[in-house]
Amino acid sequence: MPRDVEASGTPRLSRWHRAEPHRHNRRHEPGADEDRATPWSGARNQERDQTVKNTIENVKASALQTVEAIRPTLVRLSKRIHQHPEVKFEEHKASRWLSETAAEAGFRVEQPIGGLDTAFRASHAGKKEGPTVAYLAEYDALPKLGHACGHNLIGTASLGAALALRSVVDDLGGSVQLIGTPGEEGGGGKVILAEAGVFDGVDAALMFHPSPQTILWKLALARRKLFIEFFGKAAHAASCPEKGISALDAVIQTFLSINALREHTVETARIHGIITDGGDAPNIVPDYAACLFYVRAMDDSYCDALLEKVKDCARGAALATGARVEMEMQGAYRSLRTNLPLAQAFKENLEALGWTFANVDPAKGIGSTDMGNVSHVTPALHPYLSIGPEDLVVHSPEFAEAATSEQAFEAMMDAAKALAATGIDVLLKPGLREAMQEDFHSK
């Protein structure tokens, strides 16, 4: 049965977001044994720290063994999803296969959630209270290209990480969730789920994305999707064109005005569009035409301001041609705010598996993702692991082929391991959680 979730403009923070003490503000009380300086205090502290470190490493080793033990299941499932591509919000097979695997491992599964039929949440709580770690699974494909963005790898890596953390969370405390997030490719599934409150109470949201390069974090542009329709008057284009009003002329004028606008936007802004309807026949003055635009910018406030200028271009085109204009907003992706302490923990865990990260400008070659909306609700992580050569192009037939290669499956497995180890860090390191919250609230 679907779970009722609270929709709120303000993220609902768990008590683990609030209860961490600031150790540097701790009050010193003379006479307290733990605060009394002795020649042996440093040695005792070092011994205690080493014991904690050994405990964490032992727990991570156990979780990584779990991931390796289920390798055949994860690879088989990734191949199966790749062979049966389903576009946004039609991922009935993929969501069922992922959620059923989680249920067989002892997770409690809720589906649908957030008003999306192909979204699900698989959850398991440990014996003690503690933070909540959520792994986000994507599994939608691209029209015609199939899994040319590698979402068959994302969903199964998050599943593997969730199963690994579930194997140790009973002893650690806290809880683990696997959240199925459909419709990333143009549907904004995470936007819808965030608005429905699905990520409220989550202390860390993690996923990975396949890529030509291994990159710890990148920025992502805020994006607004605007659908514009023009309504004119039909007439014979040869015998009496003066009696018509061309909706197509209004669309073309909108493009021309936007092209003039580009000179006066910041360098990192992007505006791109297509004509979705341009008329039926050359000898008919089109009485209807439509276009679709993406407006992108590095931050949300500038993106919203630029969107209004694009709307003004459409309004001016309508005035110039005599057509009537209607505009519809079809979704808003927010900018991505990577949580840097969480990213550092992941970096250390992936490097422990033998990986190295490319040194790239995080503002270069970026697009947009609905993970941005999640990152405004809770600390979030969205790293990239290489599955092919550096000249591999995302959203291409070659990338779809690479997403089912042995190199891709190795990346998927190591991503699952590093994500699981990072989840263990979140559960067992109060200092990390405190740093995550400081970083989250400073942005």
N, C-alpha and C positions, 0 to 999 in steps of 0.2 A: 504494500500500500504506500502511496506517496506520503512523505512526511510534510507536515505543515511547518513551514519556515517563516521566520519573521522578516518582512521586507522593511528596510530602514535605510535612510540616507546616511546614518552614522554606523560604522562597523561595530558589531557587538563583540567586545573583547572578552576572552576568557579570563578567569582569575589569575591564570599564569602570565597574562600580560601585565598584571598589576602588582603582583605580590613579591616580586624579586627585590630583596633589600640591596641598597647601595652600600657595598662593603666599606668604601672609603668614608662613609658617614657614620660608621658604627661607633657607638659611644664606648670609650675606654673606661672600665671600672676597676680602679686599683683593688687588688686582692683577688680578682677573678683569675683562676688557674690558667685559663687559655690565653690571658693577656699578660701574664707575668713573664717578663724577659728572664731567661736563664741560659746558661751555656749550652743547654741541650735543646732549646726551643727550635733553633734552625734545623737541627738534625731530625727532630720529630716531625716538623712540617714537611721537610723533604721526603721523609719516609711515607707520610700520609699522601702527599701528592703523587708519589710513585705508585702507591697502591691503587689510587683512583685511576691513574693512567693505565695501569695493567688491567684493571677491571674493564675499562672501556675498550681496550684493544682486544681482550678476550671475547667480549660481547660482539664486537665487529667481526672477528674471525668466525664466530658461530653463524652470524647473519650471512656472511659471504659464502659460507659453505652451503647454506640453504639455497642461495641464488644458483650456485653451481649445480646443485642436485636437481633443480628443476629446469636446467638448460634445455633438455629435449622438449619439454612442454612449451617453453617460451618461444623457441625457434619455430616449432611446428605451428603455434598459434599465429606468430608474426607472418609466416608464409601463407597461412590460410586467409588472414585478413588482406594480405597483398593480392592474393588470387581472386578475391571477391570484393573489389572496390565499391564503396557506397558513398555517394555525395552527401553534402550537408543535410543533417536532420533525417536522413534515410538509412542510417547505419544500424539497422535492426539486427543484422547478423553479428557484426563486430561487437556491439554493446552486449548482446546476449552471451557471446563466447567469453568475453572478458569477465562479466559479472558472474556467470556460472562457475568459472574457474575459481574466482574469489569465494563464492559460496561453498564450494567443495572444500576449501581450505579453512572453513570455519567463520568466515565473515558474515555479518548480517547485511543483507542487500536490500536497498530501497530503490524502486524503479516504478514509474518515472519520478523525477524530482525537478523542481523549479519550473514546472509546466512544459518540460521537454520530454517527449516519449522515449528518446534514445539516450537520455542522461540517467546516470545511476550513482548511488553512493554505497560502497561496501565499507563497513566499519567494524572495528574490534577494539574493545577497551581492556586495558590491563587490570590487574587485581588492585592496583593503587591508583589514586588520582594523579594526574600529571598533564603535561602539555599534549596538544593534538597536532600530529604531523599528517599532512594530506599530500598524496601523490596524485597528480592530475594526468588523466589518460586522454589522449586524442586518438581518433581512429577514422576520421572522414577522409575521403579521397577527392581528387580534382576531377571535374568533368572532362571526359575523353582521355585525360592523361593518366588516370588511376592514382597510385600512390607516389606521385612525383614530388611530394614533400616529405615522404617517409613517415607518415603518421602510423603506419603499421608497426614501426619500431618504437614510437613514443608510447603507445598504449601498452605494449607488452613490457617495456622497460619499467614503466610505473607499476604495472602488475607485479613484476618480479621484486621490486623494491618493497612494495606493500606486503607481499608474502614473507619476505625476509624479516621485516620489522615486526610483523605479527608473530613470528617464531620466538622473539625475545621479549616482547612488550609485556607479557604477563609478569615477568620478574622485575622489569624496570619500572613499571607504572606508566601512566599516560595512555594514549590511544592512537590508532593509526587508521587512516581513511584512504580509500582509493575512489576518486571522484571521476566518473566518466563524463567528459566535457565534449559533446558533439558540436559539429558545425563551426569549426574554426575557420575554414576556408570560405570567407564571405558571409557567414551566418552569425558570427559573434555569439556563439553559444555561452562562453564564459561571461559575457556581458549580461545575458539574460539570467544566468545562474547567480551572478553577483547581486543583481538587482533583487532577486528573490531571497537573498540572505543565506545562500548555500555555504558561503565561505566564512560567515560570521562564526567566531569562536575557534577558528583554526589558528594555530600559532605559527605555522610555517607551511607554505604551499610550494611544492617542488615538481619539476619535470625537466626533461632534456629535449633537445631538438637535433636531429641529424643535419649535417652540414658538410661542405667541402673542407672546412678547417675546424680545428678544435679551439674554441674560443670560450673563455670563462663567462664573459657577459658583454652584451651590446645594448646600446640604446634602442628604443623603438619609437617610431613617430606616432603621435596622436593622429587619429584619422576620423573624418566625418564623411558619411556616404549620403549624397544628395541626388534625388531623382527629380527631374524637371520635365514637365509636360507643357506643350503649347497647343492652343486650340485656335484655328483660323476659320476660313470659309472656302469651300471647294468651288472650283470653276474650271472651264475648259482652258487649258494652258495656252492654246493657240488662238481660238476664236474670240474669247472674252476674258483674258487674264486680269483685266482691270476690275472685274467683279469679284475677284477672289482675294483672300488673305492667306499668305503662305506661312503655315506653321513651321515648315522646314527652314524658311529664311530666318525665322526667329531663333531656331536652334543654331544655324550657322553663325548668326550675329553674336549669339552667346559665346561660341567658341572664339570668335575674333576678339571680343571684348576681354575674355579671359587671357588670351594670348598677349594683349596689350598690358594686362594687369601684371603678368609675370615679371616684367622689368622692375616692378616696384614692390616685390616681395623679398623676404630674406632668403639667403642662399640655400638654406636647408628646407625651405617649404616646397611642397609638391602639389600640383593640380593636374589631374589627368582624367579624361572622360571619353565616352563612346556615344555614338548615336544609336539608340536602340530601336527607333522607328523613324523612317524618313519619307514615308508616303507609299503609295501603291503603284502608280504609273507615271511616266514622264509627262503625259498629256493631261494630268489632273493636278491642279494647284492643291498641294497637301493641306487638308483641314486639320490634320493631327500629326504631330511629331514629338519625339521625346529623346532625352539624353540622360546619361548617368555619370556623375562625377565623384571622384575621391578627392578630398582636400586633406592634406597632411602637413603637419608642422612638428617641431621638436617639443613644444609644450602646448598644453591644452588651451590656455588663454589666447595665445596667438592663433591657434587653429580655429577657434571660435570666431575671432575677429576676421580672419581671412575668409571663413565661410560666409559671413555677412556680405563681404565684397563680391564673392561669387554670385550670391543671390541678387545683388544689385545689378550685376552684368545681365542676368536673366530678366530682371524687371525692365532694364533699359532696352533690351532686345524686344520685349513685348510692346513697349511704348513706341519704338521705332517702326515696327511692322504692323501694329494694330491687332496683333494676336493677344489672346488671353493666356496668362501663365499660372500654373499651379506647381507648387514644390512640396516634396515630402522628404523628411529626414528618415533614413533607413538604418540608423545605427551609428554609434560613436565608440571608437576604440580610444582608450586613454593611453597616454605615454607610459612606457615601461620603467618602473623604478626598481631596479635590482637591489636586493638587500646585500650590502657588501660584506658584513660579517658572515652571513650565511654562504655567500659565494666563496669566501676564503676557506671556510670549513670544507666545502665541496672540492675546492682546488687541492687541498692537502690530501683528501681521500682519493681523488682520481690520480694524483701524482704518485701515491703509494702503490697504485696498480700499474705504474710504468708509463703513464701518459705525460705529455708536455703540451703546453698551451702556446698558440701562435700569438705573437706580439702585434696586435692590430689596433687601429683607432676605433674605439667603440661607437663613434658617430658616423663612420663611413659604411656605405653599402647596406643601409638599414631599411626595413619596411615597417609594418605595423602588425600587432598581434593582440588578440583579446586577452592575453595574459596580462597586458597592461592594466586592465580594469581590476584584475585580482590583486595586482601589486599595490593598488590604492586601498585595499581592504585589509591585507595582512602581509607580513614579510614574505617575499616571493623570490624564486630562483628559476632561471631559464637559460642554462648553459648550452653550448653547442659541441657536438662530437663529430669528428670527421668520419665519413663513410666512403670516401673516394678521393681522387686527385683534386688539387686546388682549383683546377679549371672546370670542375664539374659545376653545372648550372642548375640551380634549384628550379622546380616547376618545368622540367624538361623530360622527354622520354628517357634520356640517359640517367637522370636522377632516379626515375622510377625503377629502372633496371638495377641501379646501384643499391636501392633500398632492399633488395633481396639477395645481396651478395654475402659471401662469408665475412668480408670486412665489416659490413653493416651489422651482422649478427654479433660479431665480437664487440663492436661499439655498443650495441644494445645491452649486452650482458654486463660490460664494465660500467655502463651508465647505471644499470640497476644496482650494481654493487656499491658504487659511489653514492648514489642517492640514498640507499639503505644506511650506509655508514654515516652520512650526514644527518639522517633522521635520528640515529642513535646519539650523535653529538647534541642535537637539540634536546633530547630527552634527559641526558645525563650531565649537561654542562650549564648550570645556572648563569655563569658569566657570559656564555654565548648568547643565551636568551635575552639577557639584559642589554648586551651590545646590539642585538638584532632590533630590539624595541627602540633604543636610542637612535639608531640609523633610520628606522621606519618613521619615527615622529619628527625627525629633523628635515624631512624632504617635503 
